[in-house]
C-alpha cells in the first residue's frame, strides 16, 4: 500500500502513520474463517478508522463514505478487486470479526507507546456519551469514562459506564487497570471522594498528586 500519514495543521498536533498502525492491527485476532476472505483485517480496520476520524459513526455512513472515495482507496490500499468493503462487510467486521476489547487494548498500547508514554504527568478522568449511540426511544447512549493523558493527547484506557451506575462508581474499576506511579490524577469535583483518593494514593501517586485530585476540579 502507499504511505498514508495524517497530520495536523502545525507541529502541535501529532501525526499518524496509517501503515504503522496497520502493523499493530495484525495483533488483533481475526474471527473469520480463512475461506472467502477478500480484505485482510488490518486493511479493513484502517479504512473503518479513516471513516470514523472523518466523523462517520454508523456502518451505513462508513460504507457510503468509503464508496464515495472508492478510486482513492483502491489505489492507496492496492485493493485487488477494485472495490471497497460493503455495508455487510463493515457490519460483520464490527460485530463478529473482532473482539472490541482486544482492539481497544491494541490501539491503546500503540497510542501510549508512540505518542503518550510515561512523559505525561497529568492523567485526567473524564466521561462522555458517544455520539450516535442513543437509539430511538431511549434517553441515553453509550457512556464512556476515560483516563486521558493531555500532554500526549492520548486516551490511555476507558470503560463503559453501565446504565445503572455513574462515573463515581466506575472510576475505581478504571483506575485499578492503570499504572498511576508518578501521575497526578485530576477530574471533575464529583471525583473528590475519600475512597477514590485512598485508591489513587495506594497505586503510587505522590502526596502532592493526592492534594490535586481533591482540590482541582477539571
N, C-alpha and C positions, 0 to 999 in steps of 0.2 A: 504494500500500500504506500501511498505518498505520505510524506511527513505532514502532520496537522498540528499546529500549535495555536492555542487560544491565548491571546494576550490582551491586557487592559490598555487603556489609553496612555498610561505612563507607567513608570517603574514602580509605583506604589502598589500596583496590583500584580499578584503572582501570575505567571504564565503556566499553561498546562500543555504538556506534550501528550497528545492522544495516543500515539503509538506506545509510549512508555506506560501509560495507563492500561492499554490493552494487554501488555505483558503481565500486568498484575491480575487482570481478569482471567488469565489462564489458570489461576489458583482456585477459581470458583468451579465447583463440581457441576458438570453438565448432566442433568437428569434424563436426557433424551436417549433413545436407542440409536445406535450408530447408523442404521439403515434409514435412508431418506433425508439425512441432514443436508440442507442446502447452504446454510450460513454457519460459520464457526461461531461459537458462543462469544468470544471476545469481540468479534466484529458486530454481532447483534447488540451487545451491551453498549458498545461505543456509539452506535447510531442512535440508540434509545437515549443515551446520555446527552448527546448533542441536541436532540429534540427537547429534552427536559430543560436543558440550560437555555433554550430559546423560549421557554415559557409554556410548552405543551404539557398538560397534566393527565390527559386521558389516552388510552390506547388508540382510540379513533383519531384523535387530533395528532398524535405522534405519527400514525400511519399516513395521514394526509400531508403532514409537514415533510416527511421523507419522500412521498410521491411527487410533491412539487419540486423537489431537488434531485430527482432520480438520476439525471445525467451526471451531476456533480458527484454523487455518492458512488455511482458505478465506476467512475474514473478514479476517485480518491481511494476506494477500497478494493479496486480491481475485482469487482463482482463478476463472476463467470457467466451468470445467467442474465446479466444486463437488467436486473430487476431489484427493487428494494423490498424489504420484508413486508408482507401483507399484514392486514389488521389481525387476522387469526394467529399469525406467527408471533406478533408482538404480544398478544394476549397470552398465548401459551408460554412465551418466554418469561413474562412477569408473574404468571400464576402457577406454572408447573415445572418449567425448565430449571429454575434456580431456587435456592433457599434464601429468602430475603435477609435473614440474619447473617448468613455466611457472606453474602455480597457486601453488606454493611461493614462487616469486620474487615474484609479485604480492602475496601476503599478507605476505611478509617485508618488502618495501619499505613497505607500508602500516603495519604494526605499528611498524617502525623510525621512520618519519617521524612517525607520530601519537602513539606512546607511548614510544619509546626515544630516538631521535635521538642526537646526539653528547654528551648530558649525562652518560651513563653512562660513568664512567672505567674501571670494572672489567669485564672480559669473562671469563666462566667457561667452561672446556671440560668438558663432562660427557656421558657416554654412558648411554643407557637402551635396553632392549629394549621394543619396542612391545607393548602389551597386545593379546592376541587374535591374534597373528601366528605362534604356534607351532602348526604343523599336526600332525595325528596321525602318529605315527611319527618325528617329529623332536624333537631336544632343544633347539634354539634357534630363535628367531624373527627378525624384522627388527630389527637393532640400529642405532640412530642415534647419531651423535656430534654434539653441538650446541654452538654458541657462544652463550652466554646472557648477556644484559645484566641483572643483578639489580636495578639501580636503576630500570629501566623495566619490568621484568617481561616482557621480550621475547626470544625466540629470534631472533638476527639471521640465522643461517644454520645449516644442518645437512646432513649427508650420511650415506648408508648405509654401514656398515662391512661389507665383503664377508666371506663365510663363512670365507675362508682368510687373513684378515688380522686385526689388532686395532686398538684405538684409537690406539696409538702410531704405527702406520704410516699411519693415516687422518688424523691430526691435521695433518700438513704440507699435505695437499690442502685441508682445510677452511680453515686459516689463510691459504692462498695466495689465497683468494677474498675476503678481508676487508680492510677499511681498519683497520689497527692503530695509526695515529698517535694518540698521546696516551692509549692504552689500557694498563691493567695486566692482563695475562693470568694467570689462576690456574687450577689444576686439581689433580687427584689427584697423588700422589707419582710415579706412573708417567710423568708428563709432564716430569719433571726430566731431560730428555735434552739433551746439549750441542748437537746439530744443531738441535733444535727451538728452543732458546734463541737460537741464532745467527739462525735464520729470523725469530723474533719481533722481535729487535733490528733486523734489516735492514729490516723492514717498518714501523719507526717507533716502536717502544716505547722509552721512556726507560730510562736505566740503572737507576733505582730500580724500574721495572717489571720489568726483567730479573731483578733480585735477588729480586723477589717470586715470579716464576714458578719460580725454582729452590728457594726456601726455604719457600714457603707451600703446604702441602697443602690440598686442598678436601674 
